[in-house]
Amino acid sequence: MMIVHPQAPVNGLNPEDVFYAIDDLGAQAGYGFILYQQQPGLYPDCPVNMYFSIAGDPSARYLLFGALVARARVLQNVNPQLRARLYTSIAPDDTQLKDFYLHNGFDCEETDQVVELSIPYGDGRIPMSCTVAMTPLHTWDEQNSLIYRLQMNDITFIDMNYLNSMMRMPRFLTLGLYRNAVLIGEAILAGQGQDAELAAIYIEPSSRGQGMGKALLHRSLAIMAAEGVTRVTARTMSRSIPQQRLMNDFGARVIGVNMIFPGMYLN
């Protein structure tokens, strides 16, 4: 069995970041890729996070895994001064893959978890020189601008279809936080009945660490509570210190795990 690269980019990935395992008969036995990401807002203690995926026959797993780890070491040298982590994702009940990664020196402590927030009393205090306002989403340009702002703040999973599906829900809120009339953050919540989910929240990098996220989320929860919402959940990354700090400000408790992220630090 051998590892080869494609001749051209695959789904936007460079050929050298895509791997095929080919068996002795020339048939494809497995496939893998690696994605280099800089996420200082989500993981300030480890800005570089390289996600990889392996699919195919178990016989090809070790070969692909070795090739992907080697590629990660090369990519780490793009910014060697930045701490880097290599990780993948598995289902919480996939004990076979969990054992595979543990055997290869990965930890399996990071999770994509669901938490329930405590809705605070009152409207909360908006910081001096700041105001809040609903984000206008009446036109395609306004909706696309919101998606662009989210992407610029490392929130990449919300596309136009996802946004439109949330906008159709009975409970929907996109609240912007402004300082001196300049937009510095937004929160998105959506749901129905008494339940809602915090889909996304961000604060621009220059305004972080000043309590802005807490103020924005407090006011957003107050608005949803006034509309009859009594239960708010959110999905968070257990390794993200900023996310955990914000969730802890609202008494978050873990109620479920969606995914486990086996990983290891490269430096």
Secondary structure, DSSP 8 states (H G I E B T S, - for coil): -EEE--SS-BTTB-GGGEEEEE-TTS-EEEEEEEEEEE-TTT-TT--EEEEEEEEE-HHHHHHHHHHHHHHHHHHHTTSTTS-EEEE--B-TT-HHHHHHHHHTT-B---EEEEEEE---SS-----TTEEEEE---SSHHHHHHHHHHHHHTT--S--HHHHHHHHTSSEEEEEEEEETTEEEEEEEEEEETTEEEEEEEEE-GGGTTSSHHHHHHHHHHHHHHHTT--EEEEEEETT-HHHHHHHHTTT-EEEEEEEE--EEE--
